[in-house]
Amino acid sequence: MGVLPFIGNLAGQRPTTLGVKDGKLSPCPGTPNCVVSQGEADAEHAIAPLPYSGDPAQAMALLEAVVIAMPRTAIIEKTDRYLYAEFTSKLMGFVDDVEFYLDPATPEIQVRSASRLGKSDLGANRQRIEAIRQALASAAIAE
Protein backbone atom coordinates (compact mmCIF):
# COMPACT_ATOMS: atom_id res chain seq x y z
CA MET A 1 0.00 0.00 0.00
CA GLY A 2 3.00 2.31 0.31
CA VAL A 3 2.94 2.88 -3.46
CA LEU A 4 -0.57 4.36 -3.54
CA PRO A 5 0.43 7.94 -2.64
CA PHE A 6 2.50 8.07 -5.84
CA ILE A 7 -0.46 7.23 -8.06
CA GLY A 8 -1.78 10.77 -7.86
CA ASN A 9 -5.25 12.22 -7.71
CA LEU A 10 -7.61 9.56 -9.07
CA ALA A 11 -10.66 11.70 -8.37
CA GLY A 12 -9.84 14.06 -11.24
CA GLN A 13 -11.30 17.51 -11.69
CA ARG A 14 -15.04 18.15 -11.72
CA PRO A 15 -16.10 18.69 -15.36
CA THR A 16 -17.27 22.15 -16.39
CA THR A 17 -19.74 20.70 -18.92
CA LEU A 18 -22.21 19.32 -16.38
CA GLY A 19 -25.78 20.51 -16.05
CA VAL A 20 -28.78 20.94 -18.31
CA LYS A 21 -28.42 23.12 -21.38
CA ASP A 22 -31.43 23.66 -23.65
CA GLY A 23 -33.24 20.78 -21.92
CA LYS A 24 -30.40 18.30 -22.48
CA LEU A 25 -27.62 16.72 -20.49
CA SER A 26 -24.14 16.77 -22.04
CA PRO A 27 -23.35 14.08 -24.59
CA CYS A 28 -20.83 11.37 -23.76
CA PRO A 29 -17.22 11.73 -24.84
CA GLY A 30 -15.80 9.22 -27.30
CA THR A 31 -14.67 6.90 -24.52
CA PRO A 32 -16.78 3.90 -23.46
CA ASN A 33 -16.97 4.93 -19.78
CA CYS A 34 -20.20 6.93 -20.09
CA VAL A 35 -23.93 6.37 -20.65
CA VAL A 36 -26.58 8.98 -21.43
CA SER A 37 -30.30 8.78 -22.18
CA GLN A 38 -30.45 11.78 -24.50
CA GLY A 39 -28.97 12.15 -27.96
CA GLU A 40 -26.80 9.04 -28.18
CA ALA A 41 -27.77 6.59 -30.90
CA ASP A 42 -24.90 4.14 -30.41
CA ALA A 43 -25.36 1.09 -28.20
CA GLU A 44 -22.16 1.79 -26.28
CA HIS A 45 -23.44 5.06 -24.77
CA ALA A 46 -27.24 4.94 -25.06
CA ILE A 47 -29.36 4.02 -22.05
CA ALA A 48 -33.10 4.36 -21.44
CA PRO A 49 -34.34 7.21 -19.25
CA LEU A 50 -35.96 6.42 -15.90
CA PRO A 51 -39.76 6.42 -16.21
CA TYR A 52 -41.97 7.68 -13.41
CA SER A 53 -45.65 8.19 -12.79
CA GLY A 54 -47.47 10.58 -10.53
CA ASP A 55 -46.08 13.69 -8.92
CA PRO A 56 -42.70 14.87 -10.30
CA ALA A 57 -41.61 16.18 -6.89
CA GLN A 58 -42.25 12.76 -5.34
CA ALA A 59 -40.35 11.08 -8.17
CA MET A 60 -37.33 13.32 -7.55
CA ALA A 61 -37.52 12.78 -3.78
CA LEU A 62 -37.58 9.01 -4.29
CA LEU A 63 -34.67 9.24 -6.73
CA GLU A 64 -32.65 11.28 -4.23
CA ALA A 65 -33.37 8.74 -1.47
CA VAL A 66 -32.22 5.86 -3.71
CA VAL A 67 -29.03 7.71 -4.71
CA ILE A 68 -28.17 8.72 -1.13
CA ALA A 69 -28.57 5.12 0.02
CA MET A 70 -25.87 3.96 -2.40
CA PRO A 71 -22.34 3.64 -1.00
CA ARG A 72 -19.70 6.37 -1.39
CA THR A 73 -22.15 8.89 -2.83
CA ALA A 74 -22.26 12.65 -2.38
CA ILE A 75 -25.07 14.90 -3.62
CA ILE A 76 -23.41 17.96 -5.14
CA GLU A 77 -26.37 19.85 -6.60
CA LYS A 78 -30.12 19.51 -6.30
CA THR A 79 -33.05 21.47 -7.71
CA ASP A 80 -36.67 20.54 -8.29
CA ARG A 81 -35.74 19.00 -11.69
CA TYR A 82 -32.00 18.25 -11.49
CA LEU A 83 -29.84 16.06 -9.29
CA TYR A 84 -26.06 15.75 -9.55
CA ALA A 85 -24.13 13.22 -7.49
CA GLU A 86 -20.56 12.01 -7.33
CA PHE A 87 -19.89 8.31 -6.82
CA THR A 88 -16.43 7.29 -5.60
CA SER A 89 -15.02 3.80 -6.20
CA LYS A 90 -14.07 1.86 -3.10
CA LEU A 91 -10.59 0.66 -3.97
CA MET A 92 -8.92 3.41 -5.98
CA GLY A 93 -11.10 6.45 -5.35
CA PHE A 94 -12.12 7.08 -8.98
CA VAL A 95 -15.05 9.50 -9.25
CA ASP A 96 -18.04 9.18 -11.59
CA ASP A 97 -20.32 12.15 -12.24
CA VAL A 98 -23.98 11.15 -12.35
CA GLU A 99 -26.75 13.52 -13.40
CA PHE A 100 -30.52 13.23 -13.47
CA TYR A 101 -32.89 15.64 -15.21
CA LEU A 102 -36.64 15.43 -14.83
CA ASP A 103 -37.92 16.32 -18.29
CA PRO A 104 -41.11 18.39 -17.85
CA ALA A 105 -42.35 17.36 -21.32
CA THR A 106 -42.39 13.61 -20.56
CA PRO A 107 -42.85 11.34 -17.53
CA GLU A 108 -39.13 10.49 -17.64
CA ILE A 109 -35.96 11.33 -15.78
CA GLN A 110 -33.06 11.67 -18.18
CA VAL A 111 -29.72 10.28 -16.96
CA ARG A 112 -26.01 10.67 -17.61
CA SER A 113 -23.28 8.76 -15.80
CA ALA A 114 -19.62 9.25 -16.74
CA SER A 115 -16.21 8.44 -15.34
CA ARG A 116 -13.89 11.41 -14.96
CA LEU A 117 -10.68 9.55 -15.71
CA GLY A 118 -9.58 6.65 -17.84
CA LYS A 119 -11.18 4.99 -20.79
CA SER A 120 -12.92 1.85 -19.58
CA ASP A 121 -15.20 1.58 -16.56
CA LEU A 122 -15.90 -2.15 -17.02
CA GLY A 123 -19.59 -1.28 -17.37
CA ALA A 124 -19.85 0.40 -13.95
CA ASN A 125 -21.80 3.45 -15.14
CA ARG A 126 -24.42 1.36 -16.98
CA GLN A 127 -24.69 -1.06 -14.04
CA ARG A 128 -25.21 1.85 -11.63
CA ILE A 129 -28.05 3.36 -13.65
CA GLU A 130 -29.71 -0.05 -14.02
CA ALA A 131 -29.42 -0.61 -10.24
CA ILE A 132 -31.07 2.78 -9.67
CA ARG A 133 -33.81 1.86 -12.17
CA GLN A 134 -34.45 -1.40 -10.31
CA ALA A 135 -34.49 0.32 -6.91
CA LEU A 136 -36.98 2.91 -8.16
CA ALA A 137 -39.22 0.20 -9.59
CA SER A 138 -39.05 -1.78 -6.34
CA ALA A 139 -39.86 1.29 -4.25
CA ALA A 140 -42.81 2.16 -6.48
CA ILE A 141 -44.21 -1.35 -6.09
CA ALA A 142 -43.68 -1.28 -2.31
CA GLU A 143 -45.52 2.01 -1.83
C-alpha contacts under 8 A as a table, 3 or more apart, distances in Angstrom:
res1	aa1	res2	aa2	distance
1	M	4	L	5.65
2	G	5	P	6.85
3	V	6	F	5.73
3	V	7	I	7.19
4	L	7	I	5.35
4	L	8	G	7.82
5	P	8	G	6.33
7	I	10	L	7.59
9	N	12	G	6.07
10	L	92	M	7.01
10	L	93	G	5.98
10	L	94	F	5.15
10	L	95	V	7.45
10	L	117	L	7.31
11	A	88	T	7.77
11	A	93	G	6.08
11	A	94	F	4.89
11	A	95	V	5.00
11	A	116	R	7.34
11	A	117	L	7.64
12	G	94	F	7.68
12	G	95	V	7.21
12	G	116	R	6.10
12	G	117	L	6.39
13	Q	116	R	7.39
14	R	116	R	7.57
15	P	18	L	6.22
15	P	116	R	7.62
17	T	26	S	6.67
18	L	25	L	7.27
18	L	26	S	6.50
18	L	99	E	7.94
19	G	25	L	6.12
19	G	26	S	7.25
19	G	99	E	7.54
20	V	23	G	5.74
20	V	24	K	5.19
20	V	25	L	4.88
20	V	26	S	7.27
20	V	101	Y	7.39
21	K	24	K	5.33
21	K	25	L	6.51
21	K	26	S	7.69
23	G	103	D	7.41
24	K	38	Q	6.83
25	L	36	V	7.87
25	L	38	Q	6.97
25	L	99	E	7.83
25	L	101	Y	7.54
25	L	110	Q	7.77
25	L	111	V	7.64
25	L	112	R	6.89
26	S	112	R	7.77
27	P	36	V	6.81
27	P	38	Q	7.47
27	P	39	G	6.84
27	P	40	E	7.09
28	C	31	T	7.65
28	C	34	C	5.79
28	C	35	V	6.64
28	C	36	V	6.65
28	C	40	E	7.78
28	C	45	H	6.90
28	C	114	A	7.43
29	P	32	P	7.96
29	P	34	C	7.38
31	T	34	C	7.09
31	T	119	K	5.45
31	T	120	S	7.27
32	P	44	E	6.43
32	P	45	H	6.89
32	P	119	K	6.30
32	P	120	S	5.84
32	P	121	D	7.45
33	N	114	A	5.91
33	N	115	S	5.70
33	N	118	G	7.83
33	N	119	K	5.87
33	N	120	S	5.09
33	N	121	D	4.97
33	N	122	L	7.67
33	N	123	G	7.16
33	N	124	A	7.93
33	N	125	N	6.86
34	C	45	H	5.99
34	C	112	R	7.34
34	C	113	S	5.59
34	C	114	A	4.12
34	C	115	S	6.39
34	C	125	N	6.26
34	C	126	R	7.65
35	V	44	E	7.47
35	V	45	H	4.35
35	V	46	A	5.69
35	V	47	I	6.09
35	V	111	V	7.90
35	V	112	R	5.67
35	V	113	S	5.45
35	V	114	A	6.49
35	V	125	N	6.59
35	V	126	R	6.23
36	V	39	G	7.64
36	V	40	E	6.76
36	V	45	H	6.03
36	V	46	A	5.46
36	V	47	I	5.72
36	V	48	A	7.99
36	V	110	Q	7.73
36	V	111	V	5.61
36	V	112	R	4.22
36	V	113	S	6.53
37	S	40	E	6.96
37	S	46	A	5.69
37	S	47	I	4.86
37	S	48	A	5.28
37	S	49	P	5.24
37	S	110	Q	5.66
37	S	111	V	5.46
37	S	112	R	6.55
38	Q	46	A	7.57
38	Q	49	P	7.98
38	Q	110	Q	6.84
38	Q	111	V	7.73
39	G	46	A	7.96
40	E	45	H	6.23
40	E	46	A	5.17
41	A	45	H	7.66
41	A	46	A	6.10
42	D	45	H	5.90
42	D	46	A	5.90
43	A	46	A	5.32
43	A	47	I	7.91
47	I	126	R	7.56
49	P	108	E	6.02
49	P	109	I	5.62
49	P	110	Q	4.76
49	P	111	V	6.00
50	L	108	E	5.44
50	L	109	I	4.91
50	L	110	Q	6.42
50	L	111	V	7.42
50	L	133	R	6.27
51	P	107	P	5.96
51	P	108	E	4.36
51	P	109	I	6.22
52	Y	56	P	7.87
52	Y	59	A	6.45
52	Y	107	P	5.58
52	Y	108	E	5.82
52	Y	109	I	7.42
53	S	56	P	7.72
53	S	59	A	7.61
53	S	107	P	6.35
54	G	58	Q	7.67
54	G	59	A	7.52
55	D	58	Q	5.32
55	D	59	A	6.35
56	P	59	A	4.95
56	P	60	M	6.23
56	P	102	L	7.59
57	A	60	M	5.19
57	A	61	A	6.16
57	A	80	D	6.74
58	Q	61	A	4.98
58	Q	62	L	6.09
59	A	62	L	5.20
59	A	63	L	6.15
60	M	63	L	4.94
60	M	64	E	6.09
60	M	80	D	7.29
60	M	81	R	7.21
60	M	102	L	7.61
61	A	64	E	5.12
61	A	65	A	6.24
62	L	65	A	5.07
62	L	66	V	6.24
62	L	136	L	7.24
63	L	66	V	5.14
63	L	67	V	6.18
63	L	132	I	7.96
63	L	136	L	6.88
64	E	67	V	5.10
64	E	68	I	6.02
64	E	83	L	7.51
65	A	68	I	5.21
65	A	69	A	6.19
66	V	69	A	5.27
66	V	70	M	6.76
66	V	132	I	6.81
66	V	135	A	6.79
66	V	136	L	7.15
67	V	70	M	5.42
67	V	73	T	7.23
67	V	85	A	7.89
67	V	132	I	7.29
68	I	71	P	7.74
68	I	73	T	6.26
68	I	74	A	7.21
68	I	75	I	7.35
69	A	73	T	7.98
70	M	73	T	6.19
71	P	87	F	7.85
72	R	87	F	5.76
72	R	88	T	5.41
72	R	89	S	7.19
72	R	90	K	7.41
73	T	85	A	6.66
73	T	86	E	5.70
73	T	87	F	4.62
73	T	88	T	6.56
74	A	85	A	5.47
74	A	86	E	5.27
74	A	87	F	6.65
75	I	78	K	7.34
75	I	83	L	7.50
75	I	84	Y	6.07
75	I	85	A	4.33
75	I	86	E	6.51
76	I	83	L	7.88
76	I	84	Y	5.60
76	I	85	A	5.34
76	I	86	E	6.95
77	E	82	Y	7.63
77	E	83	L	5.80
77	E	84	Y	5.06
77	E	85	A	7.06
78	K	81	R	7.81
78	K	82	Y	5.67
78	K	83	L	4.57
78	K	84	Y	6.41
79	T	82	Y	5.07
79	T	83	L	6.49
81	R	100	F	7.98
81	R	101	Y	5.64
81	R	102	L	4.84
81	R	103	D	7.44
82	Y	99	E	7.32
82	Y	100	F	5.60
82	Y	101	Y	4.63
82	Y	102	L	6.38
83	L	99	E	5.73
83	L	100	F	5.10
83	L	101	Y	6.67
84	Y	97	D	7.29
84	Y	98	V	5.78
84	Y	99	E	4.50
84	Y	100	F	6.45
85	A	97	D	6.18
85	A	98	V	5.29
85	A	99	E	6.47
86	E	95	V	6.35
86	E	96	D	5.70
86	E	97	D	4.92
86	E	98	V	6.14
87	F	95	V	5.55
87	F	96	D	5.19
87	F	97	D	6.66
87	F	98	V	7.44
88	T	93	G	5.39
88	T	94	F	5.48
88	T	95	V	4.48
88	T	96	D	6.48
89	S	92	M	6.11
89	S	93	G	4.80
89	S	94	F	5.18
89	S	95	V	6.46
90	K	93	G	5.91
94	F	115	S	7.68
94	F	116	R	7.59
94	F	117	L	7.31
95	V	115	S	6.28
95	V	116	R	6.13
95	V	117	L	7.79
96	D	113	S	6.74
96	D	114	A	5.40
96	D	115	S	4.24
96	D	116	R	5.80
96	D	125	N	7.72
97	D	112	R	7.96
97	D	113	S	5.73
97	D	114	A	5.40
97	D	115	S	6.35
97	D	116	R	7.03
98	V	111	V	7.41
98	V	112	R	5.65
98	V	113	S	4.25
98	V	114	A	6.48
99	E	111	V	5.66
99	E	112	R	5.14
99	E	113	S	6.36
100	F	109	I	6.21
100	F	110	Q	5.57
100	F	111	V	4.64
100	F	112	R	6.64
101	Y	109	I	5.33
101	Y	110	Q	4.96
101	Y	111	V	6.47
102	L	107	P	7.91
102	L	108	E	6.20
102	L	109	I	4.26
102	L	110	Q	6.18
103	D	106	T	5.70
103	D	107	P	7.05
103	D	108	E	5.99
103	D	109	I	5.92
103	D	110	Q	6.73
104	P	107	P	7.26
111	V	129	I	7.85
113	S	125	N	5.56
113	S	126	R	7.58
113	S	129	I	7.52
114	A	125	N	6.41
115	S	118	G	7.31
115	S	121	D	7.04
115	S	125	N	7.50
118	G	121	D	7.67
120	S	123	G	7.69
121	D	124	A	5.46
121	D	125	N	7.01
123	G	126	R	5.52
123	G	127	Q	6.10
124	A	127	Q	5.06
124	A	128	R	6.02
125	N	128	R	5.14
125	N	129	I	6.42
126	R	129	I	5.32
126	R	130	E	6.22
127	Q	130	E	5.12
127	Q	131	A	6.08
128	R	131	A	5.07
128	R	132	I	6.25
129	I	132	I	5.03
129	I	133	R	6.13
130	E	133	R	4.88
130	E	134	Q	6.16
131	A	134	Q	5.09
131	A	135	A	6.14
132	I	135	A	5.03
132	I	136	L	6.10
133	R	136	L	5.22
133	R	137	A	6.22
134	Q	137	A	5.08
134	Q	138	S	6.10
135	A	138	S	5.06
135	A	139	A	6.07
136	L	139	A	5.12
136	L	140	A	6.12
137	A	140	A	5.14
137	A	141	I	6.29
138	S	141	I	5.18
138	S	142	A	6.16
139	A	142	A	5.01
139	A	143	E	6.21
140	A	143	E	5.39
